[in-house]
Amino acid sequence: MLDYSALRAIAAVVQTGSFEKAAGILNVTPSAVSQRVKQLEERLGAVLIVRGTPCTATETGEWLCRHMENVGMLEGELLRHLPALARYDEPRQRVTLNIATNADSLATWFLAAIAKFTKQTSYLVNVAIDDEDHTTEWLERGRVLAAVTSHEKPVQGCRRLSLGTLRYHATASPDFMARHFPDGVSPEALMRAPSLIFNQKDRLQTRWIRQTHGSDITCPTHWLPSTQSFVEASLAGMGWGMNPASLVREHIAAGRLVELCPQSPLDIPLYWQINRLAADRLHELTREVVEAARGFLLH
């Protein structure tokens, strides 16, 4: 039999990042939480929590946390139909859903979807940010129940829905264009002009260069892990970057930004992948994600 008091302790420590905060959620002492975690680790012969500030889960611990998310959803559904089962002296535990998405989706359309979802349900959400090419890894490793991804192939054990296409424009300020591309956007000029990169996983610039110039070119790079900072840095003439069309449309129309190569957008198809075990119970989440995407992304 599974020791659900220990599993709840694991999930609470991972959610809050500490044994003390987990104890507050579970209404027990920190030593009780520590003992439950230790006993389960000894039983499994595996470390489940990496002690630190904050405490984090190992891969095995992540799988146990996802199991507890499913258990929490099942318990919530049961208590809605049979409220008398709930103990009056036991605090109701709210389920936190772990979801992954790319930063540009969160900054443009995804937040509206999860905001509407949380108004309709009692769920809390923990949104992880990663490159759209890598969010499937969070699903494969059991770190999240659902993800926005650019991978068309379904992750094993997940349902996949097409959301649409997020369009990007390679943009820079007129001053930047005059300084770095006076004779046009050539491969030689791109090798000297500073670009804006989100992080080491960001391949949008590489894709756009290959699409427009047919080759791979290494550019000088400013690293800016923020969607809004990309737009602001482009406006300030710091570098050229791949910006979501919706965030730069008005700037382009007003002449504050210029496309490096007009009529050469980069289109990234996006998909919603959700764990099959959770999909039916989270149909409201999927509905809001699909509707938000339908109103924003290209189809």
C-alpha positions as CSV (number, residue, x, y, z in Angstrom):
1,M,0.0,0.0,0.0
2,L,1.1,3.5,-0.7
3,D,1.9,5.8,2.2
4,Y,-0.1,8.8,1.2
5,S,0.9,10.9,4.3
6,A,4.5,10.5,3.1
7,L,3.5,11.3,-0.5
8,R,1.7,14.4,0.6
9,A,4.8,15.4,2.6
10,I,7.0,15.0,-0.5
11,A,4.6,17.1,-2.7
12,A,4.3,19.8,-0.1
13,V,8.1,20.1,0.4
14,V,8.6,20.4,-3.4
15,Q,5.7,22.9,-3.8
16,T,6.9,25.2,-1.0
17,G,10.6,24.6,-1.2
18,S,11.1,23.9,2.5
19,F,10.2,21.4,5.2
20,E,9.0,24.2,7.5
21,K,6.5,25.6,5.0
22,A,5.4,22.1,4.1
23,A,4.6,21.6,7.8
24,G,2.5,24.7,7.8
25,I,0.4,23.4,4.8
26,L,0.0,19.9,6.3
27,N,-0.6,21.3,9.9
28,V,2.1,19.1,11.4
29,T,5.6,19.7,12.8
30,P,8.7,20.1,10.5
31,S,10.1,17.0,12.2
32,A,7.1,15.0,11.3
33,V,7.5,16.0,7.6
34,S,11.2,15.1,7.7
35,Q,10.4,11.7,9.2
36,R,7.8,10.9,6.6
37,V,10.1,11.9,3.8
38,K,13.0,9.9,5.3
39,Q,10.9,6.8,5.8
40,L,9.7,6.8,2.2
41,E,13.2,7.4,0.9
42,E,14.5,4.4,2.9
43,R,11.6,2.2,1.7
44,L,12.3,3.1,-1.9
45,G,16.1,3.1,-1.6
46,A,16.2,6.4,-3.4
47,V,16.6,10.1,-2.6
48,L,13.4,12.0,-3.3
49,I,14.2,15.5,-2.1
50,V,17.4,17.4,-2.7
51,R,17.8,19.3,0.5
52,G,18.7,23.0,-0.1
53,T,17.3,26.5,-0.5
54,P,14.9,25.8,-2.0
55,C,14.4,22.0,-1.6
56,T,13.8,20.3,-5.0
57,A,12.7,16.9,-6.2
58,T,14.8,14.3,-7.8
59,E,13.4,12.7,-11.0
60,T,11.8,10.0,-8.8
61,G,10.4,12.6,-6.5
62,E,8.9,14.4,-9.5
63,W,7.0,11.3,-10.6
64,L,5.6,11.0,-7.1
65,C,4.5,14.6,-7.1
66,R,2.7,14.1,-10.5
67,H,0.9,11.1,-9.0
68,M,-0.2,13.2,-6.1
69,E,-1.6,15.8,-8.5
70,N,-3.7,13.1,-10.1
71,V,-4.8,11.9,-6.6
72,G,-5.7,15.4,-5.6
73,M,-7.9,15.8,-8.7
74,L,-9.6,12.5,-8.0
75,E,-10.2,13.4,-4.4
76,G,-11.6,16.8,-5.3
77,E,-14.0,15.2,-7.8
78,L,-15.1,12.7,-5.2
79,L,-15.7,15.4,-2.5
80,R,-17.7,17.5,-4.9
81,H,-20.2,14.6,-5.2
82,L,-19.8,13.3,-1.6
83,P,-18.9,16.3,0.6
84,A,-19.8,14.4,3.8
85,L,-16.6,12.4,3.3
86,A,-14.5,15.5,4.2
87,R,-13.4,15.8,7.8
88,Y,-14.4,19.1,9.3
89,D,-11.1,19.3,11.3
90,E,-8.9,18.7,8.3
91,P,-7.9,21.6,6.1
92,R,-8.9,21.2,2.4
93,Q,-5.8,20.8,0.3
94,R,-5.8,22.7,-3.0
95,V,-4.2,21.0,-5.9
96,T,-1.3,22.8,-7.7
97,L,-1.0,21.9,-11.4
98,N,2.4,22.0,-12.9
99,I,2.4,23.4,-16.5
100,A,5.3,24.3,-18.9
101,T,5.2,26.9,-21.6
102,N,7.6,29.1,-23.6
103,A,8.2,32.7,-22.4
104,D,6.7,34.3,-25.5
105,S,3.4,32.4,-25.2
106,L,3.2,33.4,-21.6
107,A,3.8,37.1,-22.5
108,T,1.3,37.2,-25.3
109,W,-1.7,34.8,-25.0
110,F,-1.2,31.9,-22.5
111,L,-1.7,34.0,-19.3
112,A,-5.2,34.9,-20.4
113,A,-6.0,31.1,-20.7
114,I,-4.8,30.1,-17.3
115,A,-6.3,33.2,-15.7
116,K,-9.8,32.2,-16.9
117,F,-9.2,28.6,-15.8
118,T,-8.3,29.6,-12.3
119,K,-11.4,31.8,-12.0
120,Q,-13.6,28.8,-12.8
121,T,-11.8,26.2,-10.6
122,S,-10.1,25.9,-7.2
123,Y,-6.8,24.7,-8.8
124,L,-3.6,26.6,-8.3
125,V,-1.0,26.6,-11.1
126,N,2.8,26.5,-11.2
127,V,4.0,27.7,-14.6
128,A,7.5,26.6,-15.7
129,I,9.3,28.5,-18.5
130,D,11.4,26.8,-21.1
131,D,12.1,27.0,-24.8
132,E,9.2,25.7,-26.9
133,D,11.6,23.0,-28.3
134,H,12.3,21.7,-24.8
135,T,9.0,21.8,-22.9
136,T,8.3,18.3,-24.0
137,E,11.2,17.2,-21.9
138,W,9.3,18.4,-18.8
139,L,6.5,16.1,-19.8
140,E,8.8,13.1,-20.5
141,R,10.5,13.5,-17.1
142,G,7.2,13.8,-15.3
143,R,7.8,17.3,-14.1
144,V,4.6,18.7,-15.5
145,L,1.1,17.5,-16.4
146,A,0.8,19.7,-19.5
147,A,2.9,21.9,-21.8
148,V,2.8,24.2,-24.7
149,T,5.4,22.9,-27.1
150,S,6.6,23.1,-30.7
151,H,6.9,19.3,-31.0
152,E,4.2,17.8,-33.2
153,K,4.9,14.2,-32.2
154,P,2.9,13.3,-29.1
155,V,4.8,12.5,-25.9
156,Q,4.1,9.0,-24.7
157,G,1.1,9.0,-22.5
158,C,-0.1,12.4,-23.6
159,R,-2.8,13.8,-25.8
160,R,-1.8,16.4,-28.4
161,L,-3.8,19.3,-29.9
162,S,-2.7,21.8,-32.5
163,L,-2.9,25.4,-31.2
164,G,-1.8,27.4,-34.2
165,T,1.3,29.3,-35.3
166,L,3.2,32.0,-33.3
167,R,4.7,34.5,-35.8
168,Y,8.0,36.3,-35.3
169,H,9.6,39.2,-37.0
170,A,13.4,39.9,-37.1
171,T,13.4,43.6,-36.0
172,A,15.8,46.3,-35.0
173,S,15.7,50.1,-34.6
174,P,16.3,52.4,-37.6
175,D,19.5,53.6,-36.0
176,F,20.7,50.1,-35.5
177,M,19.9,49.3,-39.2
178,A,21.8,52.4,-40.4
179,R,24.9,51.5,-38.3
180,H,25.1,47.8,-38.9
181,F,23.3,47.2,-42.2
182,P,24.0,50.3,-44.4
183,D,24.4,48.1,-47.5
184,G,21.7,45.6,-46.6
185,V,21.4,42.5,-44.4
186,S,24.1,40.3,-45.8
187,P,25.7,37.2,-44.2
188,E,28.8,39.3,-43.6
189,A,26.9,42.1,-41.9
190,L,25.0,39.5,-39.7
191,M,28.4,38.2,-38.5
192,R,29.2,41.6,-37.1
193,A,25.8,42.9,-35.9
194,P,24.9,42.1,-32.3
195,S,21.8,39.9,-31.9
196,L,19.5,39.3,-28.9
197,I,19.2,35.8,-27.6
198,F,16.9,34.6,-24.8
199,N,19.2,31.8,-23.5
200,Q,21.4,29.0,-24.8
201,K,18.3,27.0,-25.9
202,D,17.0,29.8,-28.1
203,R,17.3,28.9,-31.7
204,L,14.8,31.4,-33.3
205,Q,17.6,33.6,-34.7
206,T,19.4,30.5,-36.1
207,R,16.2,29.3,-37.8
208,W,15.5,32.8,-39.3
209,I,19.0,33.2,-40.7
210,R,18.8,29.7,-42.2
211,Q,15.4,30.5,-43.7
212,T,16.4,33.8,-45.2
213,H,20.1,33.2,-46.1
214,G,20.3,29.4,-46.4
215,S,23.2,28.9,-44.1
216,D,24.2,29.0,-40.4
217,I,25.9,32.2,-39.3
218,T,27.4,32.9,-35.9
219,C,26.5,36.4,-34.6
220,P,27.7,38.5,-31.6
221,T,25.2,38.0,-28.9
222,H,23.5,39.9,-26.0
223,W,21.8,37.5,-23.6
224,L,18.4,38.8,-22.4
225,P,16.0,36.2,-20.7
226,S,12.9,38.3,-21.0
227,T,10.3,38.7,-23.8
228,Q,9.6,42.4,-22.9
229,S,13.3,43.1,-22.7
230,F,13.7,41.8,-26.2
231,V,11.3,44.5,-27.5
232,E,12.8,47.2,-25.3
233,A,16.4,46.3,-26.3
234,S,15.4,46.4,-30.0
235,L,13.8,49.8,-29.6
236,A,17.0,51.0,-27.8
237,G,19.2,49.9,-30.6
238,M,21.0,47.3,-28.5
239,G,20.7,44.6,-31.1
240,W,18.3,42.8,-33.5
241,G,16.0,40.1,-32.3
242,M,13.1,37.8,-33.1
243,N,10.0,39.4,-31.5
244,P,6.5,38.1,-31.5
245,A,4.5,39.9,-34.2
246,S,1.8,41.1,-31.8
247,L,4.4,42.9,-29.6
248,V,6.1,44.8,-32.4
249,R,3.3,45.4,-34.9
250,E,2.6,49.0,-33.6
251,H,6.3,49.8,-33.4
252,I,6.8,48.7,-37.0
253,A,3.8,50.7,-38.2
254,A,5.1,53.8,-36.3
255,G,8.7,53.4,-37.7
256,R,10.2,52.8,-34.3
257,L,11.3,49.3,-35.4
258,V,12.2,48.0,-38.9
259,E,12.2,44.4,-40.2
260,L,15.6,43.2,-41.2
261,C,14.2,41.5,-44.3
262,P,10.6,42.7,-45.0
263,Q,8.0,40.0,-45.6
264,S,10.3,37.3,-44.0
265,P,8.5,36.2,-40.8
266,L,9.4,33.1,-38.9
267,D,6.4,30.9,-38.1
268,I,6.6,28.5,-35.1
269,P,3.7,26.0,-34.8
270,L,2.6,25.3,-31.3
271,Y,0.9,22.3,-29.7
272,W,-0.8,21.6,-26.4
273,Q,0.2,18.3,-24.9
274,I,-1.5,17.0,-21.7
275,N,-1.1,13.8,-19.6
276,R,-3.8,11.4,-20.6
277,L,-4.6,10.5,-17.0
278,A,-5.3,14.2,-16.2
279,A,-6.8,15.2,-19.5
280,D,-10.5,14.4,-18.8
281,R,-10.4,16.1,-15.4
282,L,-8.7,19.2,-16.8
283,H,-10.9,19.6,-19.9
284,E,-11.6,23.2,-18.7
285,L,-7.9,24.0,-18.8
286,T,-7.6,22.5,-22.3
287,R,-10.7,24.4,-23.5
288,E,-9.4,27.8,-22.3
289,V,-5.9,27.1,-23.8
290,V,-7.4,26.2,-27.1
291,E,-9.8,29.2,-27.2
292,A,-7.1,31.7,-26.2
293,A,-4.8,30.2,-28.9
294,R,-7.6,30.4,-31.5
295,G,-8.1,34.1,-30.8
296,F,-4.4,34.9,-31.0
297,L,-2.3,32.5,-33.0
298,L,-2.3,32.2,-36.8
299,H,-4.3,29.3,-38.3
